[in-house]
Amino acid sequence: MPIDDLQPLVDDLAGQLHRSVAIDDPSIRLLAASRHFGDEDSLRITSILNRAVPDEVSRPLLASGIGTWIKPGLAHPDVPGSQQRLCVPIRCKSLLLGFLWLIDTDENPLTTSDIDKAENTALRAGIVLYERLLIRERSNDRREAILRNLVDSADDVRQKAVEDALVEQLIADQATHYRIVAAQRQSADSEETSDDVAVEVAMQEGLQALPNGTGSMVVDRSRVWLLLATTDSTTQHQLKHLTERATTRFRQLTGNHSRFVLGVSDSVNELGQVYRAYRQSLIAIRAALLVPSFGGVAQWGHLGPYDTLLRMSSSDIATAADTSPIAALHAADRQQVFVTTLDAFFDNACDIRRTADLLCIHRATLYQRLKRIEQITGCSLDNGDDRLTLHLGLKLKSLATARESWGRAVP
């Protein structure tokens, strides 16, 4: 029997017990099933036809704690027409690798000998699945190494990665559009490694929004990025579906103590240009982290002035903010009344009436504040260059302040 073949194990046990046998992965997706012996129920048939049981069945089963079992136990799927089952956890080196299932009925109950044989088969299946895991991990390491090299700073490394990706068929031959979607988390405890796993799981969930084979994933601790390779450029609807699914899944796994943001690049037409998309996605992540108005998802080409400002290094942003006339305004304005007023003034296209209404103040009061702002900054709001200087100063100061709060989380 080949080391990576589960089917002979399933068929051998089924033949010994004269019962149908199934093996699922840890998410209760079917890996192997024997022929039927008349003991199958509706749930077993559904599993074989769909290669998985419905979510409304798998969720309660997993919630019951079967993933923590180290010994066989009885499970009771809450599905009309289904029978209770013996669930035998499949483990190797303490890792949960799947479940072996036998239908157990009052008319034909399992014996102690039956259960012992099932446990023995589960042990052998654990070796098979562990070997698969090692092979897959080695393959993933190689794939991720090539993908990382696609975005390396060195031209020769990127060129070699393009050749390797094509030779090893990591990218579909017909792909002509490439895009990066990057995700990053930041929690109150930056060392919370379980949240790093949540980012990976969330992005895997996001990939389900696209056709199989569309995306490849690279994991880098708290950051994960996807390379999308398609024949047509991904639509805004597809990207929205991907980011929403990923965000929802992350929230389900972590709650609200950890922040999750995504940066989406533009589309490039050559594999050798993926590194440009990667850099765009990192700038978009910075925007999603630092600018609340993006709502946690920022896309290159939709960043407004931030696609220029965020090309600056964090130290350059801080320096520019400190030397801007806005620094003087902050120093003279402890209550931030003038800063808030100027921000609203620019956000409302310098419209006096709309700004006064937004701030709930009289227009005369607004004029007085603007005059005082001019005195403090030495800038004239009637001068286009001065207005630009002040507006950019506000943006730079907000970026610098947000950067200080997030620290090393910002790329």
WOZI-V134057 format. One line per field, one symbol per residue. psi: psi as a letter, one per 40 degrees, with the letter a starting at -180 (. if undefined). burial: I if it has 24 or more other ideal C-beta (glycine too) atoms within 12 Angstrom, else O. A space follows every 50 residues. Layout:
psi->???
burial->???
//
This chain:
psi->hidfhdddddddddddefiiiihiieefhhdiiiiifeeiadddddddde eiiidedddddddeedeeieiiihighghheiiiihhhhhihfehheahh hhhhiddgiiiddddddddddddddddddddddddddddddddddddddd eiehdddddddddddddefdhhdehehhihhiiiihidheegdddddddd dddddddeeiiiediiihhgbehhihhhhidihhiddddddddddddddd dddeaeehihiihhiihieideeddddddddddddddddehdeefehihh efebededdeeiidddddddddeidddddddegdefdddddddddddfff hdddddddefiiddddddddddddddeeiheehddddddddddddddddd dddddebedh.
burial->OOOOOIOOIIIOIIOOIOIIIIIIIIIIIIIIIIOOOOIIIOIIOIIIOO OOIOOOIIOOIIOOOIIOIOOIIIIOIOIOOIIIIIIIIIIOOOOIIIII IIIIOOOOOIOOOIIOIIIOIIIIIIIIIIOIIOOOOOOOOOIIOIIIII IOOOOOOIOOIIOOIOOOOIIOOOIOIIIIIIIIIIIOOOOOOOIIOIII IIIIIIIOIIOOOIIIIIIOOIIIIIIIIIOOIIOOOIIOOIIIIIIOII IOIIOOOIIIIIIIIIIIOOIIIIIIIIIIIIIIIIIIIIIOOIOIIIII OIIOOIIOIIOIOIOOIOOIIOOIIIIIIIOOOOOOIIIIIIIIIIOOOI OIOOIOOOIOOOOOOIOOIIOOIIOIIOIOIOOOOOIOIIIIIIIIIIII IIIOOIOOIII
//
